[in-house]
Amino acid sequence: MQKKKPYAVTCALVYICRAVSGSKSIQEKVKALFETSSQVIPIHKIGIPINWKNEPLWR
């Protein structure tokens, strides 16, 4: 089992939610969570790449 899998699963869930609802609200909430969490824990430890904000899903 991969240790750094949560990021991939989160991306898939955000993608599906956006496709179903047509809204970016879940994307904005997860993005805010990543940004605030990075101040508490090193987010790369759960597989979030350093340049995650530049990926198409988060723009």
C-alpha angles and dihedrals in degrees: 000000000000117000094206098053102111093082093055092047091048091051091051092050093048090049093050093046091051091049093050100041101029088220130115094212095105090046091053092048094050091045090053090048091052091048095050094040091055088066091057104035133015099261092203086074090073093046101267107145119232092243096044092131090065094058115106094243093063099044 
